[in-house]
């Protein structure tokens, strides 16, 4: 069972009943005090799984495990290099989000075991785009926040309108649907893996 919480806004335009939060209000993100131009956030509950199962799976994933999680949608997720504690790991992720193919290299920039993982896009030169998962175990499952943020600082903010072209309301809705679907599928995938082991 997935229980949603969400809305979608894009600047002055409000899209009622859209599934994700997409804002360009300049709200602080990721508890760092940094301000992002765009945020796509989904909050939901997934029964039958806990935070440690999700973070352990994602931080030690292989392409084969990732593909079997969601056949035809998840293509690759593996570490190109690893660091102790995972902060500094460089990963390659390739998947479909709706009709969008998203292929990226990212660096793990923050880990709180069982509770939070943050990736920043880019390898040598880091881009102003982050993907964060925040997890809070509760009776029977986990509350999950899936957050994509993007935006330049300082003079680079003149390039932010280019990000808006990619981070559209349509992409936000596709990302929200993707996140809600994939974590329910992960729960089912892990249960199936345990039962065949």
C-alpha positions in Angstrom: 0.0 0.0 0.0 1.3 3.5 -0.9 -0.3 6.5 0.8 0.4 9.7 -1.1 1.0 13.3 0.1 1.7 15.8 -2.7 0.9 18.9 -4.7 2.6 20.6 -7.7 3.5 24.2 -8.2 5.6 25.9 -10.9 6.2 29.5 -10.2 2.9 31.4 -10.2 1.1 28.5 -11.9 -0.6 26.0 -9.6 -1.5 22.7 -11.1 -4.2 21.2 -8.8 -4.1 17.5 -8.2 -0.7 17.0 -9.7 1.2 14.3 -7.8 4.5 16.0 -6.9 5.7 19.3 -5.4 7.6 21.2 -8.0 8.6 24.6 -6.8 10.8 27.5 -7.7 10.2 29.4 -4.5 13.8 29.3 -3.4 13.0 27.2 -0.3 16.0 25.8 1.5 16.7 22.1 0.7 18.5 19.2 2.2 19.1 20.9 5.5 22.2 22.6 4.1 20.8 26.1 3.9 21.4 26.0 0.1 18.6 27.4 -2.0 17.5 25.6 -5.2 15.6 27.0 -8.0 13.6 23.8 -8.7 12.5 21.1 -6.3 10.5 18.0 -7.2 9.4 16.3 -4.0 7.2 13.3 -3.4 6.2 12.0 0.1 4.6 8.7 0.6 4.4 5.6 2.8 5.4 2.2 1.6 4.2 -0.8 3.7 6.3 -3.9 4.3 9.8 -2.4 3.9 12.2 -0.5 6.1 14.8 2.2 5.5 17.8 -0.1 6.0 16.6 -2.4 3.2 16.3 0.6 0.8 19.6 2.2 1.6 21.5 -1.0 1.7 20.1 -2.1 -1.7 20.8 1.3 -3.3 24.3 1.8 -2.0 25.4 -1.8 -2.9 23.5 -2.3 -6.1 24.5 -4.1 -9.2 23.1 -3.8 -12.7 21.5 -7.2 -12.5 19.7 -6.5 -9.2 18.7 -3.1 -10.5 17.2 -4.4 -13.7 15.3 -7.1 -11.9 13.8 -4.5 -9.6 11.8 -3.0 -12.5 12.4 -4.8 -15.8 12.4 -2.6 -18.8 12.5 0.7 -16.8 15.7 0.3 -14.7 18.7 -0.3 -16.9 21.9 0.3 -14.9 22.9 1.1 -11.3 26.4 0.3 -10.2 29.4 1.9 -8.5 32.2 3.1 -10.7 34.3 3.6 -7.6 33.6 3.0 -3.9 34.7 4.7 -0.7 34.4 3.5 2.9 31.0 4.5 4.2 29.9 5.2 0.7 30.3 9.0 0.8 32.4 9.7 -2.3 31.1 6.7 -4.2 30.7 7.4 -7.9 27.7 5.7 -9.4 26.2 5.3 -12.9 22.4 5.2 -13.0 20.3 4.7 -16.2 16.6 4.4 -16.1 13.4 5.6 -17.7 11.2 8.1 -15.9 8.0 8.1 -17.9 9.1 8.7 -21.5 12.3 10.4 -20.4 15.6 8.4 -20.3 17.7 9.6 -17.4 21.3 8.5 -17.6 23.7 10.1 -15.1 26.9 9.8 -13.2 26.6 10.9 -9.6 28.6 11.2 -6.4 27.2 10.1 -3.1 27.6 13.3 -1.0 25.7 12.3 2.2 24.7 9.1 3.9 22.9 8.6 7.2 22.5 4.8 7.4 18.9 3.6 7.1 17.7 7.2 7.0 19.1 9.3 4.1 21.2 9.2 0.9 22.0 12.2 -1.2 23.6 12.0 -4.7 24.9 14.9 -6.7 25.1 14.7 -10.4 28.4 14.9 -12.1 31.7 13.1 -11.6 34.7 15.5 -12.0 32.7 18.6 -12.2 29.6 18.4 -10.0 26.4 19.8 -11.4 23.9 21.8 -9.3 21.4 18.8 -9.3 20.8 16.5 -6.3 18.7 13.4 -5.7 17.9 12.7 -2.0 16.0 10.0 -0.3 14.9 10.5 3.3 13.4 7.6 5.1 11.7 7.3 8.5 10.7 3.8 9.7 7.3 3.5 11.4 5.0 0.7 12.3 4.5 -1.5 9.2 6.7 0.3 6.7 8.6 3.5 5.9 7.7 7.1 5.2 9.8 8.2 2.2 10.7 11.6 0.8 12.1 11.5 -2.8 13.6 14.9 -3.6 15.2 16.2 -6.8 16.6 19.7 -6.6 18.4 21.8 -9.1 19.7 25.3 -9.3 22.9 27.3 -9.6 24.4 29.8 -7.1 25.6 33.3 -7.7 26.1 34.5 -11.3 25.4 30.9 -12.5 21.7 31.5 -11.7 21.4 33.1 -15.1 21.5 29.5 -16.4 18.6 28.3 -14.2 16.0 28.9 -16.9 17.7 26.1 -18.9 17.0 23.7 -16.0 13.3 24.7 -16.0 13.1 23.4 -19.6 14.0 19.9 -18.4 12.3 20.1 -15.0 8.8 20.7 -16.3 5.5 19.9 -14.6 5.2 16.9 -16.9 8.6 15.6 -15.8 7.6 16.2 -12.1 4.5 14.2 -12.6 6.4 11.4 -14.3 9.1 11.4 -11.5 6.5 11.3 -8.8 4.7 8.3 -10.4 8.1 6.7 -11.0 9.2 7.1 -7.3 5.8 5.8 -5.9 5.9 2.8 -8.2 9.6 1.8 -7.8 9.6 1.6 -4.0 6.6 -0.6 -3.9 8.3 -2.8 -6.6 11.5 -2.8 -4.5 9.6 -4.1 -1.5 8.1 -6.9 -3.7 11.5 -7.6 -5.3 13.2 -7.9 -2.0 10.5 -10.2 -0.6 10.7 -12.4 -3.7 14.5 -12.5 -3.4 14.3 -13.6 0.3 11.7 -16.3 -0.5 13.9 -17.9 -3.2 17.1 -17.7 -1.2 
